[in-house]
Amino acid sequence: NGNDIRGGVSTLFSNEADISSKKLIIPEGVSIILDQKYTNQNDHQATGNRKVLAIIVKAKDGNIKLSEEKLSDMMFGTDGAEVSVKSQFEACSYNELTITMA
């Protein structure tokens, strides 16, 4: 059905909806628009080798609390991290998607 909400493909638009305490609240009588970007679930799957660039951004009024080495380990497992972004993409894609440093 075209009105079903589907994870990863549905976008809900409403000027009056609110997110509070990790809940989406849509007041009664408020109009919403549901948009489905994909008709085929396979349209948005990624496979192959992808180069990823990780950037540390320092806010004008903030301090950097993450070293380049720690970010690299968290993203790519370069210092032996058991779990990294790279390992999770590979696991979730059944090794169909591999990320490497750009």
Long-range contacts (C-beta under 8 A, 24 or more apart in sequence): 2-36, 3-34, 5-34, 6-36, 6-41, 8-41, 8-44, 9-36, 9-37, 9-38, 9-41, 9-44, 10-34, 10-35, 10-36, 11-35, 11-36, 11-37, 46-93, 46-97, 47-93, 47-96, 47-97, 48-96, 48-97, 48-98, 49-98, 49-99, 49-100, 50-97, 50-98, 50-99, 50-100, 51-99, 51-100, 51-101, 51-102, 52-85, 52-99, 52-100, 52-101, 52-102, 53-101, 53-102, 54-101, 72-101, 75-101, 76-100, 76-101
